Amino acid sequence: MTSLLFTNCVEDEPESDIKTIELGATLTASMGSDLSTQVYVNLSEALITDVPVNTWELAFENNGEAIRTNSAKKVAVTVPSEGSFDEVTSDQGLVYVYDAEDGDLSKTALAGWELNVPYILDLGIDQNGNTLGKKKLMITAHSSTGISIQYANLDGSGLITDTVVFDGGDFTFYSLISEQTVTVEPANWDFVLTGVSLRTGAPCAALGPGAVPGINCDVYRLSTTAMINHYNGVELAVDDPFADLEQNDDPTSEKNLKTIEDSNYELLTLNDYYSLGSSDAGDAIGRSWLNILTPHSSAIYKVYDFITYLVKDQDGNYYKVRFLAYKGGDNAENGNPTFEYARLEE
């Protein structure tokens, strides 16, 4: 078995597409119907940055010990029973876990990771839904400046040993496919529109011996979410005139019959941000702005355009944002959310 050593690996030039938008604009974030693009939004500088989802699998916290996985492409982790890296050869019978959808760093798939303990990483899927394989992974060292890892195919082939030097951002992103660090997040952003892996159906633990992970339990699908940059002080208040109504997938339910005419968007001021109360939770927007309606096979989404999100960015500027469509612009497909925003005046 050959070991390849890479230290201080050279970071990829960003594959991202940066676009300038009009301040206070109405714009469409082109994620794609397959959710193959993550779209970072910077309201104060009127910029959106498109990043291909399949750019990375792991993100290492630069000023802490958390490790995120890229659930936007269904990256998942399981822990084998073998205590030795070399002994790990199969994931048969193991259950994979995903990062929590709320962005809580204490609930990632690798939360509580330990040095010199083997893990198995499912590399997720590509934009066509094809599986990208699995790797066994072990973290061998960690410091304030970097992290050392080794990974290989489950049969032990393709062994890579690498030392990842942390960059100046919040996270250093790494691709086990291209075997190097990559640029993902722009320097400044307020929220990102991205896919997220969600469990559908029953958890395997509830089914007992009849559980077949990925078949009759613990089935995960991709959905769209919006995560705020809570690592850098972005906060958000929500004006939902119908917060007391149940949000569900019934097209005839009362909340799903409300329209943009019921919105307070034009009336909201800075005082409303303070009176509503703000949150710094990563999923303060989350999936609250849309819902798929029954029958789900029709892929018809209700966008709650009467909800307004009041955003305080990391520079102390205030904006109001509302989502208008999931098939935005000239696109006839889902995965192209349109939203408008404006400065929040006193």
N, C-alpha and C positions, 0 to 999 in steps of 0.2 A: 504494500500500500504506500503510495507516494504522498508526501506532505508538501504542499506549496505554501510558502511564507510570503505574506504581503503585510508590510507595516507602513503606516502613514500613507495609506493609499490615496491616489489622486482623485479628487472629487469630479464627477461628471459635470460638464457644462449643463445648465438647466435646459430641459426640453420644453419648459413652460412657454406659453404664448401670452404675453402681456399686452393688454388693450387699454387704451384711454377712453373713458366714458365721460359724458357731460355731467358736471356736478348737478345733482338733483334730477337725474335722468330716470327714464323708464328703460330697463334693459333686460335682455334675455341671457341667462346663464346656460350655455350649451354643454350640458353634461352628457347628452346622448341617451337614446332609449335603453342602451345597455349600461348606463351609468359609468362609462369608461373614462370620464374626465372629472376631476375635482376642480371646483371653481372658487378661488379666493377673491374676496371683495374688500376693497379699501375705499370706504366712502369719502373720506376727507380729501384724498388725492385723486378721486374719481378713476380708480384703476381696477380692472379685474384680471386675474392671472389664471390661465388654464393649465392644469398639470395632469398628464396621463396617469390614471390610477395604477397601472402596472409598473410604475417607476420604483416602488419600494415595498418591503415586507416588514421591516422593523424600524422603530424610531426610539432612540435612546435619549432620555432626559439629560440635558447638559448640566443642570444644577441640582440633580437629585439621582434617585436610583430607579425610577420608573422606566418600564419598557412598554411601548405601545406596539400593537400589531395592526396591519392594514386591513381592517374589516371591510373596507370598501371593495376589496377583491376577495373577501372570504378567507383571509389568512386566519389560521386557528392553531391551537397548541394542545398537546396532550403530554402526560407524564408517563413514561414507561416504567415497568417494575424493576428493570435492570438498573443497578447502581453504577455500572461502568459504561462509558461511552462506546467502547468497542463491542460490548455485549448486545447493544441495541441493534436489532435487525428487522423488526416487524412492529406494526401498530395494530395487529389483529386484536379485536375485542376492546380496544381503547376508545374512550369518549373524548372528543375534542371540545375545547371551550374557546369562546371568542371574547374580545374586549366588550365591556358593558357599553351599551349604546349612548349612555349619558356622558361619556368622556371622562368619568371618574378614574383617576390614575391608580387608585387603590383597588380597582376592580378590572384591571386588564387581564388578559389571558396569562400573562407572565408575572402577575402580582405575587410578591413574596418569593421571587426567584432566588436561587442559591448558587453559590460558586461550585463548580465541578460536579454539578448534577445534570444528567442528560435530559433533554426534552426532545420532542418530535414536533416539527413545524410543518403544517400544511401550507404550501405556498399559494393556495387559492386558485383563482381562475383568471384566464385572459379575457379580452373583450368579446370573444366568441363563446365564452362559457366553457372553454377547454380547461381541464385541470392541469396544473403546472408542476405537480409532483410533491414529494415530501423530503425533508432533510432532518437528520438528527443534529441537534445543536447543544453546545455546552459553553457556558460563560466561565472563563478561567481566571480573569482578573478584572478589577474595577477600581477606578480612582476618580479624582475630581477632574482629570484631564482626558480620560478615555476609558475604553473597555476592550478587553481581549476576548475573542470568541473563536471557537472552532466548529465546523459543520461539515457534513458529508452526506452522501446518499445513504439510504438505510442499509445497503449491502457493504458499506464502508468505502466505496469508491469515491473519487473526487474530493478527497479531504482538503479542506482549506483552513488555514490558521491565520487570523487577521487581528491586528490591533487598530481599533477605530479611534481616531483622535477627535474629540468633541469640537464642534465649530462654535461660532458666536451666537447662534440662535437659541431657541428654547429646546429644540430637539435636533439631534444628528440622525439623518435618515440613511438607511442602509438597504442595499439590494443583495440578497443571496443569489439571485439569478445572474446579475452582472458582476457580483463579487467586489463591490466597492460602495463607498458613500455616494449619495446623490443629493442634488439640490431639489427641495420640494416646496417648503413654505417660503413665500416672499418675506422681506424684512418687516413689512407693516401690513396688517390685514385686520378686518373687523369680524367677518364671519366667512365660513366656507360652506359651500353646497357640495355634498358628497354622498356617496352610497354608504350604507351601514348594514351589517349582517344582523338579521333579526330571526329569532326562533319562532317557528310556526308549529302549532300542534303541541302535544304533551311532552314534558321532559321525560327522558328515558327512565329516570329514577322512579317515576310514577307507574311504570308498566311492569316492573319486575323482570322475571326470566324471559318474558316474551319481547322484551325491548330489542329493537334492531336499530342502532344509531344511524340517522340519516335516511332511514326507510319509513319506520312507523313512529319515530320520536326524534327529538333534537334535529328536526329538519330546519335548515337555515336558508333564508332568502334575502336578496338585496332590496333595500328600500332607500328612499331619499330622505336626507335629514339636513339641517342647517346647524352648524356648531359655531358658537361665538369664541373669540380669542380671549378666553378668561385667563390665560397665562399672563397676559399683558394688560390686565385691568379693564377690558371691555365689559360693560354691564348692560343690562337690558330690562326694561319694564314692558308690560303687555297690557294693551287696551283691548279687551274682548267684551263687547256689549252683551254677549250672551254666554258668559263664562259659566252660568248656572245651568245651561242646557247640556244634555249629554251629547258627546261627540261619538258617533258610531258610523257604520257603513250602510245604514238604511237610507236609500235616496229620499224617502218621504218623511224622515224625522224632522222635527222642527228646526234644528240647527242647520241641517243641510238645505233647508229652503230659504235661509237668509241670504241676502245679496250685498253687493258693494254699496247699495243705497242705504244700508243700515250701518255703514261705517262712520266713525267719528274722526277719520283721518284729517279732514280739512280743518277741524276745530281744535285739534290737540296742540298744546303749547308746552313750553319747558316746565311749567308748574305741574302739568299732568305727570311728567316723569317722576317728580318727587312725591306726588300724592299717591301714585299707583304703587310705588315701592319697586326697587330694582333687584335683579338677581345676577350673580356672577357664575351660575351653573353653566357648564359647557353646552348643555342642551336647552338653554333658556328659550330658544326658538324650537329646536328639535324638529319633530314631525307634526307640531301642532297646527301648521298652516295648511295641511292637506290631508285627505283621507281617500282611500280607494273605496268605491261604492259597489254594492252587490248588483248583479253577479260579478265577482272579481275577474272572471274570464273576459269581461268586456273592457277591462283596463280603463274605466272611466273614473276620474278623480274629481273630488270636490275640493276646490281651493277656497279657503276661508278668507275671502278678500275683505271682509268686514273687520278682521283683526289687524291692529296696528302694533308694530314693534318699535319701541322708543329706545334708541341705541346711544349709549355714551361711549365714544371711542377712547383709545389709550391716550389721546392728546387732550381729552376733555371737551371735545366737540359733541354736539347732540343732533341726532337725526331721527326722522320717523320713516319707517319702512313698511310697505304692505305688499303681499304677493298677489298677483293678478291672474296667473294662469300656469299650468304645467305643460301645456303645449304652446310655447311662446313664440313670438315673432312670426316668421314664415314657416315654422316647423309644424308638421302634421303629426309628430310623434311625441309621446310622453318623454320626460327627461330633459325638457327645455324650459325650466321655470322662469317666468317673467315677474319682476317686481319693480316698484317705483319707490323713490325716496326723495326726501327734501330736508333742508335744515329745520331743526326744531326751534322756533322763535319764542321769545319770552312773551 
